[in-house]
Amino acid sequence: MSKRAMIAAGGVVVGLILIPLIGFLPALLVLIGVPVAAYLMLDPSQRRRLRHITRKELR
């Protein structure tokens, strides 16, 4: 299993665990909000570099 597939599977598992505990909408906000918050915490130069990297280079 590739690294991307493992990360995606982990996200699905976290989502399935959070839904019964806190409800659908809060779980959805957590699953979307955490990556967005991590992106916003990057320096502007890091964000610029990340935007210019192609998907093949992210592996």
All heavy atoms as a GROMACS GRO file, in nm:
protein
  453
    1MET      N    1   0.085  -0.117   0.000
    1MET     CA    2   0.000   0.000   0.000
    1MET      C    3   0.090   0.124   0.000
    1MET      O    4   0.184   0.133   0.078
    1MET     CB    5  -0.088  -0.003   0.126
    1MET     CG    6  -0.193   0.105   0.129
    1MET     SD    7  -0.295   0.102   0.276
    1MET     CE    8  -0.418  -0.015   0.231
    2SER      N    9   0.058   0.217  -0.089
    2SER     CA   10   0.141   0.337  -0.099
    2SER      C   11   0.117   0.429   0.021
    2SER      O   12   0.020   0.415   0.095
    2SER     CB   13   0.108   0.412  -0.229
    2SER     OG   14  -0.020   0.471  -0.220
    3LYS      N   15   0.206   0.525   0.036
    3LYS     CA   16   0.196   0.618   0.148
    3LYS      C   17   0.068   0.701   0.138
    3LYS      O   18   0.001   0.725   0.237
    3LYS     CB   19   0.319   0.708   0.150
    3LYS     CG   20   0.326   0.796   0.270
    3LYS     CD   21   0.457   0.871   0.275
    3LYS     CE   22   0.466   0.953   0.402
    3LYS     NZ   23   0.591   1.024   0.413
    4ARG      N   24   0.033   0.744   0.018
    4ARG     CA   25  -0.090   0.822  -0.002
    4ARG      C   26  -0.212   0.740   0.036
    4ARG      O   27  -0.305   0.793   0.097
    4ARG     CB   28  -0.103   0.864  -0.147
    4ARG     CG   29  -0.024   0.982  -0.183
    4ARG     CD   30  -0.061   1.022  -0.322
    4ARG     NE   31   0.020   1.132  -0.368
    4ARG     CZ   32   0.012   1.184  -0.487
    4ARG    NH1   33  -0.072   1.135  -0.574
    4ARG    NH2   34   0.089   1.284  -0.521
    5ALA      N   35  -0.215   0.614  -0.003
    5ALA     CA   36  -0.329   0.528   0.028
    5ALA      C   37  -0.342   0.507   0.179
    5ALA      O   38  -0.453   0.504   0.232
    5ALA     CB   39  -0.316   0.394  -0.043
    6MET      N   40  -0.229   0.494   0.247
    6MET     CA   41  -0.233   0.476   0.392
    6MET      C   42  -0.285   0.602   0.460
    6MET      O   43  -0.364   0.594   0.556
    6MET     CB   44  -0.094   0.439   0.444
    6MET     CG   45  -0.054   0.299   0.407
    6MET     SD   46   0.113   0.246   0.452
    6MET     CE   47   0.154   0.335   0.594
    7ILE      N   48  -0.246   0.719   0.413
    7ILE     CA   49  -0.293   0.845   0.471
    7ILE      C   50  -0.443   0.860   0.446
    7ILE      O   51  -0.518   0.899   0.535
    7ILE     CB   52  -0.214   0.964   0.413
    7ILE    CG1   53  -0.070   0.958   0.462
    7ILE    CG2   54  -0.279   1.096   0.449
    7ILE    CD1   55   0.023   1.056   0.397
    8ALA      N   56  -0.488   0.827   0.325
    8ALA     CA   57  -0.630   0.836   0.294
    8ALA      C   58  -0.711   0.739   0.379
    8ALA      O   59  -0.818   0.774   0.432
    8ALA     CB   60  -0.653   0.808   0.146
    9ALA      N   61  -0.661   0.617   0.396
    9ALA     CA   62  -0.732   0.519   0.479
    9ALA      C   63  -0.737   0.566   0.624
    9ALA      O   64  -0.839   0.550   0.692
    9ALA     CB   65  -0.662   0.384   0.469
   10GLY      N   66  -0.630   0.625   0.672
   10GLY     CA   67  -0.628   0.678   0.808
   10GLY      C   68  -0.729   0.791   0.825
   10GLY      O   69  -0.798   0.799   0.927
   11GLY      N   70  -0.743   0.876   0.726
   11GLY     CA   71  -0.842   0.983   0.731
   11GLY      C   72  -0.983   0.930   0.734
   11GLY      O   73  -1.069   0.982   0.807
   12VAL      N   74  -1.009   0.825   0.657
   12VAL     CA   75  -1.142   0.764   0.658
   12VAL      C   76  -1.172   0.704   0.794
   12VAL      O   77  -1.282   0.721   0.848
   12VAL     CB   78  -1.152   0.657   0.547
   12VAL    CG1   79  -1.279   0.574   0.561
   12VAL    CG2   80  -1.148   0.723   0.410
   13VAL      N   81  -1.074   0.636   0.852
   13VAL     CA   82  -1.094   0.575   0.984
   13VAL      C   83  -1.121   0.683   1.089
   13VAL      O   84  -1.213   0.670   1.171
   13VAL     CB   85  -0.972   0.489   1.023
   13VAL    CG1   86  -0.979   0.446   1.168
   13VAL    CG2   87  -0.963   0.368   0.932
   14VAL      N   88  -1.044   0.790   1.087
   14VAL     CA   89  -1.065   0.899   1.183
   14VAL      C   90  -1.204   0.959   1.165
   14VAL      O   91  -1.275   0.985   1.262
   14VAL     CB   92  -0.955   1.007   1.167
   14VAL    CG1   93  -0.991   1.132   1.244
   14VAL    CG2   94  -0.822   0.953   1.214
   15GLY      N   95  -1.246   0.977   1.040
   15GLY     CA   96  -1.378   1.030   1.013
   15GLY      C   97  -1.488   0.940   1.065
   15GLY      O   98  -1.586   0.985   1.125
   16LEU      N   99  -1.473   0.810   1.044
   16LEU     CA  100  -1.574   0.715   1.091
   16LEU      C  101  -1.581   0.710   1.243
   16LEU      O  102  -1.687   0.689   1.301
   16LEU     CB  103  -1.547   0.576   1.034
   16LEU     CG  104  -1.570   0.562   0.883
   16LEU    CD1  105  -1.526   0.424   0.836
   16LEU    CD2  106  -1.714   0.589   0.848
   17ILE      N  107  -1.468   0.729   1.308
   17ILE     CA  108  -1.466   0.730   1.455
   17ILE      C  109  -1.529   0.859   1.509
   17ILE      O  110  -1.603   0.857   1.606
   17ILE     CB  111  -1.323   0.714   1.507
   17ILE    CG1  112  -1.273   0.572   1.477
   17ILE    CG2  113  -1.314   0.742   1.656
   17ILE    CD1  114  -1.126   0.551   1.505
   18LEU      N  115  -1.502   0.972   1.443
   18LEU     CA  116  -1.552   1.100   1.491
   18LEU      C  117  -1.702   1.119   1.470
   18LEU      O  118  -1.768   1.184   1.551
   18LEU     CB  119  -1.478   1.215   1.423
   18LEU     CG  120  -1.337   1.243   1.470
   18LEU    CD1  121  -1.276   1.355   1.387
   18LEU    CD2  122  -1.336   1.281   1.616
   19ILE      N  123  -1.758   1.062   1.364
   19ILE     CA  124  -1.900   1.084   1.333
   19ILE      C  125  -1.992   1.043   1.448
   19ILE      O  126  -2.074   1.123   1.492
   19ILE     CB  127  -1.939   1.018   1.200
   19ILE    CG1  128  -1.878   1.099   1.085
   19ILE    CG2  129  -2.091   1.012   1.184
   19ILE    CD1  130  -1.896   1.036   0.949
   20PRO      N  131  -1.981   0.922   1.503
   20PRO     CA  132  -2.071   0.888   1.613
   20PRO      C  133  -2.040   0.964   1.743
   20PRO      O  134  -2.128   0.985   1.826
   20PRO     CB  135  -2.054   0.738   1.634
   20PRO     CG  136  -1.945   0.695   1.548
   20PRO     CD  137  -1.903   0.808   1.460
   21LEU      N  138  -1.914   1.006   1.759
   21LEU     CA  139  -1.877   1.073   1.884
   21LEU      C  140  -1.923   1.218   1.889
   21LEU      O  141  -1.972   1.265   1.992
   21LEU     CB  142  -1.725   1.066   1.904
   21LEU     CG  143  -1.667   0.928   1.929
   21LEU    CD1  144  -1.515   0.936   1.936
   21LEU    CD2  145  -1.723   0.869   2.056
   22ILE      N  146  -1.906   1.291   1.779
   22ILE     CA  147  -1.937   1.434   1.784
   22ILE      C  148  -2.040   1.478   1.680
   22ILE      O  149  -2.076   1.594   1.676
   22ILE     CB  150  -1.809   1.519   1.770
   22ILE    CG1  151  -1.742   1.496   1.635
   22ILE    CG2  152  -1.714   1.495   1.884
   22ILE    CD1  153  -1.624   1.588   1.609
   23GLY      N  154  -2.086   1.390   1.595
   23GLY     CA  155  -2.184   1.426   1.493
   23GLY      C  156  -2.117   1.447   1.358
   23GLY      O  157  -1.996   1.464   1.348
   24PHE      N  158  -2.201   1.449   1.255
   24PHE     CA  159  -2.149   1.455   1.118
   24PHE      C  160  -2.084   1.589   1.085
   24PHE      O  161  -1.970   1.593   1.038
   24PHE     CB  162  -2.260   1.424   1.018
   24PHE     CG  163  -2.216   1.435   0.876
   24PHE    CD1  164  -2.135   1.338   0.821
   24PHE    CD2  165  -2.251   1.544   0.798
   24PHE    CE1  166  -2.092   1.347   0.690
   24PHE    CE2  167  -2.208   1.555   0.668
   24PHE     CZ  168  -2.129   1.456   0.613
   25LEU      N  169  -2.156   1.697   1.108
   25LEU     CA  170  -2.101   1.828   1.070
   25LEU      C  171  -1.975   1.866   1.147
   25LEU      O  172  -1.878   1.912   1.087
   25LEU     CB  173  -2.208   1.937   1.083
   25LEU     CG  174  -2.316   1.931   0.974
   25LEU    CD1  175  -2.420   2.038   0.998
   25LEU    CD2  176  -2.257   1.944   0.838
   26PRO      N  177  -1.971   1.849   1.280
   26PRO     CA  178  -1.845   1.879   1.349
   26PRO      C  179  -1.729   1.789   1.301
   26PRO      O  180  -1.616   1.836   1.288
   26PRO     CB  181  -1.875   1.854   1.496
   26PRO     CG  182  -2.023   1.868   1.507
   26PRO     CD  183  -2.078   1.821   1.376
   27ALA      N  184  -1.758   1.662   1.274
   27ALA     CA  185  -1.652   1.573   1.224
   27ALA      C  186  -1.604   1.620   1.087
   27ALA      O  187  -1.483   1.618   1.060
   27ALA     CB  188  -1.705   1.429   1.216
   28LEU      N  189  -1.695   1.663   1.003
   28LEU     CA  190  -1.657   1.714   0.871
   28LEU      C  191  -1.572   1.841   0.885
   28LEU      O  192  -1.473   1.858   0.814
   28LEU     CB  193  -1.782   1.743   0.789
   28LEU     CG  194  -1.761   1.784   0.644
   28LEU    CD1  195  -1.693   1.671   0.567
   28LEU    CD2  196  -1.892   1.821   0.580
   29LEU      N  197  -1.609   1.929   0.978
   29LEU     CA  198  -1.531   2.049   1.001
   29LEU      C  199  -1.390   2.017   1.049
   29LEU      O  200  -1.293   2.082   1.010
   29LEU     CB  201  -1.602   2.140   1.101
   29LEU     CG  202  -1.728   2.209   1.049
   29LEU    CD1  203  -1.796   2.285   1.162
   29LEU    CD2  204  -1.695   2.303   0.935
   30VAL      N  205  -1.378   1.916   1.135
   30VAL     CA  206  -1.245   1.876   1.184
   30VAL      C  207  -1.162   1.820   1.069
   30VAL      O  208  -1.045   1.856   1.053
   30VAL     CB  209  -1.258   1.772   1.298
   30VAL    CG1  210  -1.124   1.706   1.328
   30VAL    CG2  211  -1.315   1.837   1.422
   31LEU      N  212  -1.222   1.732   0.988
   31LEU     CA  213  -1.147   1.669   0.880
   31LEU      C  214  -1.104   1.770   0.773
   31LEU      O  215  -1.001   1.752   0.709
   31LEU     CB  216  -1.230   1.558   0.816
   31LEU     CG  217  -1.247   1.434   0.903
   31LEU    CD1  218  -1.342   1.336   0.838
   31LEU    CD2  219  -1.113   1.368   0.929
   32ILE      N  220  -1.180   1.875   0.754
   32ILE     CA  221  -1.142   1.978   0.657
   32ILE      C  222  -1.056   2.085   0.723
   32ILE      O  223  -0.961   2.136   0.664
   32ILE     CB  224  -1.268   2.040   0.593
   32ILE    CG1  225  -1.338   1.936   0.507
   32ILE    CG2  226  -1.233   2.163   0.511
   32ILE    CD1  227  -1.470   1.979   0.452
   33GLY      N  228  -1.086   2.118   0.847
   33GLY     CA  229  -1.019   2.227   0.915
   33GLY      C  230  -0.874   2.200   0.951
   33GLY      O  231  -0.791   2.290   0.948
   34VAL      N  232  -0.841   2.076   0.985
   34VAL     CA  233  -0.704   2.044   1.027
   34VAL      C  234  -0.605   2.066   0.912
   34VAL      O  235  -0.503   2.135   0.931
   34VAL     CB  236  -0.695   1.902   1.086
   34VAL    CG1  237  -0.551   1.858   1.104
   34VAL    CG2  238  -0.771   1.895   1.218
   35PRO      N  239  -0.630   2.013   0.791
   35PRO     CA  240  -0.534   2.041   0.682
   35PRO      C  241  -0.529   2.189   0.644
   35PRO      O  242  -0.422   2.240   0.611
   35PRO     CB  243  -0.586   1.957   0.564
   35PRO     CG  244  -0.673   1.854   0.626
   35PRO     CD  245  -0.729   1.912   0.750
   36VAL      N  246  -0.643   2.257   0.649
   36VAL     CA  247  -0.645   2.399   0.616
   36VAL      C  248  -0.563   2.477   0.718
   36VAL      O  249  -0.484   2.565   0.683
   36VAL     CB  250  -0.790   2.452   0.609
   36VAL    CG1  251  -0.793   2.604   0.603
   36VAL    CG2  252  -0.861   2.392   0.489
   37ALA      N  253  -0.580   2.445   0.847
   37ALA     CA  254  -0.503   2.513   0.952
   37ALA      C  255  -0.353   2.486   0.935
   37ALA      O  256  -0.271   2.578   0.951
   37ALA     CB  257  -0.549   2.468   1.089
   38ALA      N  258  -0.318   2.363   0.900
   38ALA     CA  259  -0.177   2.330   0.879
   38ALA      C  260  -0.120   2.409   0.761
   38ALA      O  261  -0.007   2.459   0.767
   38ALA     CB  262  -0.162   2.181   0.855
   39TYR      N  263  -0.197   2.424   0.654
   39TYR     CA  264  -0.153   2.502   0.538
   39TYR      C  265  -0.134   2.648   0.575
   39TYR      O  266  -0.036   2.711   0.536
   39TYR     CB  267  -0.254   2.488   0.424
   39TYR     CG  268  -0.221   2.571   0.304
   39TYR    CD1  269  -0.122   2.531   0.215
   39TYR    CD2  270  -0.288   2.690   0.278
   39TYR    CE1  271  -0.091   2.608   0.104
   39TYR    CE2  272  -0.257   2.767   0.168
   39TYR     CZ  273  -0.158   2.726   0.081
   39TYR     OH  274  -0.127   2.803  -0.028
   40LEU      N  275  -0.228   2.703   0.653
   40LEU     CA  276  -0.219   2.844   0.689
   40LEU      C  277  -0.105   2.873   0.786
   40LEU      O  278  -0.059   2.986   0.796
   40LEU     CB  279  -0.352   2.891   0.750
   40LEU     CG  280  -0.469   2.896   0.652
   40LEU    CD1  281  -0.596   2.933   0.724
   40LEU    CD2  282  -0.440   2.992   0.538
   41MET      N  283  -0.055   2.770   0.856
   41MET     CA  284   0.056   2.790   0.949
   41MET      C  285   0.190   2.792   0.878
   41MET      O  286   0.292   2.826   0.939
   41MET     CB  287   0.055   2.681   1.057
   41MET     CG  288  -0.056   2.702   1.156
   41MET     SD  289  -0.074   2.579   1.289
   41MET     CE  290   0.064   2.477   1.283
   42LEU      N  291   0.194   2.758   0.750
   42LEU     CA  292   0.319   2.762   0.674
   42LEU      C  293   0.360   2.907   0.648
   42LEU      O  294   0.276   2.996   0.640
   42LEU     CB  295   0.303   2.690   0.540
   42LEU     CG  296   0.279   2.541   0.543
   42LEU    CD1  297   0.250   2.491   0.402
   42LEU    CD2  298   0.398   2.468   0.601
   43ASP      N  299   0.490   2.928   0.633
   43ASP     CA  300   0.540   3.060   0.591
   43ASP      C  301   0.494   3.088   0.448
   43ASP      O  302   0.470   2.994   0.372
   43ASP     CB  303   0.692   3.062   0.592
   43ASP     CG  304   0.750   3.053   0.732
   43ASP    OD1  305   0.680   3.087   0.828
   43ASP    OD2  306   0.866   3.011   0.741
   44PRO      N  307   0.484   3.214   0.410
   44PRO     CA  308   0.446   3.245   0.271
   44PRO      C  309   0.537   3.180   0.168
   44PRO      O  310   0.491   3.135   0.063
   44PRO     CB  311   0.455   3.397   0.265
   44PRO     CG  312   0.430   3.441   0.405
   44PRO     CD  313   0.492   3.335   0.491
   45SER      N  314   0.666   3.172   0.196
   45SER     CA  315   0.757   3.109   0.100
   45SER      C  316   0.732   2.958   0.090
   45SER      O  317   0.742   2.900  -0.018
   45SER     CB  318   0.903   3.134   0.139
   45SER     OG  319   0.932   3.074   0.264
   46GLN      N  320   0.698   2.895   0.202
   46GLN     CA  321   0.667   2.752   0.199
   46GLN      C  322   0.537   2.727   0.122
   46GLN      O  323   0.526   2.630   0.048
   46GLN     CB  324   0.655   2.697   0.340
   46GLN     CG  325   0.786   2.694   0.415
   46GLN     CD  326   0.767   2.658   0.560
   46GLN    OE1  327   0.670   2.697   0.624
   46GLN    NE2  328   0.861   2.581   0.614
   47ARG      N  329   0.437   2.813   0.141
   47ARG     CA  330   0.311   2.800   0.067
   47ARG      C  331   0.336   2.814  -0.083
   47ARG      O  332   0.281   2.739  -0.163
   47ARG     CB  333   0.212   2.907   0.111
   47ARG     CG  334   0.150   2.881   0.243
   47ARG     CD  335   0.042   2.983   0.266
   47ARG     NE  336   0.037   3.013   0.408
   47ARG     CZ  337  -0.016   3.120   0.460
   47ARG    NH1  338  -0.069   3.213   0.384
   47ARG    NH2  339  -0.016   3.139   0.591
   48ARG      N  340   0.418   2.912  -0.119
   48ARG     CA  341   0.447   2.935  -0.260
   48ARG      C  342   0.515   2.812  -0.320
   48ARG      O  343   0.481   2.768  -0.430
   48ARG     CB  344   0.537   3.058  -0.274
   48ARG     CG  345   0.551   3.111  -0.412
   48ARG     CD  346   0.632   3.241  -0.422
   48ARG     NE  347   0.613   3.333  -0.310
   48ARG     CZ  348   0.705   3.361  -0.217
   48ARG    NH1  349   0.825   3.305  -0.223
   48ARG    NH2  350   0.679   3.445  -0.120
   49ARG      N  351   0.612   2.757  -0.247
   49ARG     CA  352   0.682   2.637  -0.295
   49ARG      C  353   0.586   2.520  -0.310
   49ARG      O  354   0.592   2.444  -0.406
   49ARG     CB  355   0.794   2.601  -0.198
   49ARG     CG  356   0.926   2.588  -0.263
   49ARG     CD  357   1.038   2.564  -0.168
   49ARG     NE  358   1.017   2.444  -0.088
   49ARG     CZ  359   1.072   2.423   0.029
   49ARG    NH1  360   1.152   2.513   0.080
   49ARG    NH2  361   1.050   2.313   0.095
   50LEU      N  362   0.496   2.505  -0.213
   50LEU     CA  363   0.401   2.394  -0.215
   50LEU      C  364   0.304   2.408  -0.333
   50LEU      O  365   0.269   2.309  -0.397
   50LEU     CB  366   0.324   2.390  -0.083
   50LEU     CG  367   0.231   2.272  -0.062
   50LEU    CD1  368   0.309   2.142  -0.066
   50LEU    CD2  369   0.158   2.286   0.070
   51ARG      N  370   0.262   2.530  -0.364
   51ARG     CA  371   0.171   2.551  -0.477
   51ARG      C  372   0.237   2.518  -0.610
   51ARG      O  373   0.170   2.474  -0.704
   51ARG     CB  374   0.121   2.695  -0.479
   51ARG     CG  375   0.008   2.721  -0.384
   51ARG     CD  376  -0.058   2.854  -0.415
   51ARG     NE  377   0.036   2.966  -0.420
   51ARG     CZ  378   0.057   3.052  -0.322
   51ARG    NH1  379  -0.008   3.039  -0.209
   51ARG    NH2  380   0.143   3.150  -0.335
   52HIS      N  381   0.368   2.540  -0.620
   52HIS     CA  382   0.437   2.519  -0.747
   52HIS      C  383   0.485   2.376  -0.767
   52HIS      O  384   0.528   2.342  -0.877
   52HIS     CB  385   0.554   2.616  -0.760
   52HIS     CG  386   0.511   2.758  -0.771
   52HIS    ND1  387   0.442   2.805  -0.880
   52HIS    CD2  388   0.523   2.863  -0.689
   52HIS    CE1  389   0.414   2.932  -0.863
   52HIS    NE2  390   0.463   2.971  -0.747
   53ILE      N  391   0.476   2.295  -0.665
   53ILE     CA  392   0.519   2.155  -0.678
   53ILE      C  393   0.407   2.077  -0.747
   53ILE      O  394   0.291   2.090  -0.713
   53ILE     CB  395   0.548   2.093  -0.540
   53ILE    CG1  396   0.668   2.159  -0.477
   53ILE    CG2  397   0.570   1.943  -0.552
   53ILE    CD1  398   0.697   2.111  -0.336
   54THR      N  399   0.445   1.994  -0.843
   54THR     CA  400   0.345   1.910  -0.910
   54THR      C  401   0.311   1.792  -0.819
   54THR      O  402   0.384   1.759  -0.725
   54THR     CB  403   0.398   1.857  -1.044
   54THR    OG1  404   0.511   1.775  -1.020
   54THR    CG2  405   0.435   1.970  -1.137
   55ARG      N  406   0.203   1.728  -0.848
   55ARG     CA  407   0.160   1.614  -0.766
   55ARG      C  408   0.263   1.502  -0.766
   55ARG      O  409   0.279   1.432  -0.668
   55ARG     CB  410   0.025   1.561  -0.815
   55ARG     CG  411  -0.089   1.651  -0.780
   55ARG     CD  412  -0.220   1.586  -0.818
   55ARG     NE  413  -0.328   1.672  -0.777
   55ARG     CZ  414  -0.404   1.650  -0.672
   55ARG    NH1  415  -0.383   1.546  -0.598
   55ARG    NH2  416  -0.502   1.732  -0.641
   56LYS      N  417   0.331   1.481  -0.876
   56LYS     CA  418   0.431   1.374  -0.882
   56LYS      C  419   0.547   1.400  -0.786
   56LYS      O  420   0.606   1.307  -0.734
   56LYS     CB  421   0.484   1.359  -1.024
   56LYS     CG  422   0.385   1.298  -1.119
   56LYS     CD  423   0.446   1.281  -1.256
   56LYS     CE  424   0.346   1.222  -1.351
   56LYS     NZ  425   0.400   1.206  -1.484
   57GLU      N  426   0.579   1.525  -0.765
   57GLU     CA  427   0.691   1.560  -0.677
   57GLU      C  428   0.654   1.553  -0.529
   57GLU      O  429   0.740   1.557  -0.444
   57GLU     CB  430   0.743   1.698  -0.711
   57GLU     CG  431   0.808   1.707  -0.848
   57GLU     CD  432   0.846   1.848  -0.886
   57GLU    OE1  433   0.799   1.942  -0.820
   57GLU    OE2  434   0.922   1.864  -0.981
   58LEU      N  435   0.524   1.546  -0.495
   58LEU     CA  436   0.482   1.542  -0.355
   58LEU      C  437   0.505   1.407  -0.289
   58LEU      O  438   0.499   1.395  -0.170
   58LEU     CB  439   0.334   1.579  -0.343
   58LEU     CG  440   0.303   1.728  -0.355
   58LEU    CD1  441   0.153   1.749  -0.352
   58LEU    CD2  442   0.368   1.805  -0.244
   59ARG      N  443   0.529   1.304  -0.368
   59ARG     CA  444   0.547   1.171  -0.310
   59ARG      C  445   0.665   1.168  -0.226
   59ARG      O  446   0.733   1.157  -0.160
   59ARG     CB  447   0.562   1.065  -0.417
   59ARG     CG  448   0.436   1.042  -0.492
   59ARG     CD  449   0.454   0.929  -0.586
   59ARG     NE  450   0.354   0.941  -0.689
   59ARG     CZ  451   0.356   0.875  -0.801
   59ARG    NH1  452   0.453   0.792  -0.827
   59ARG    NH2  453   0.263   0.890  -0.888
   0.00000   0.00000   0.00000
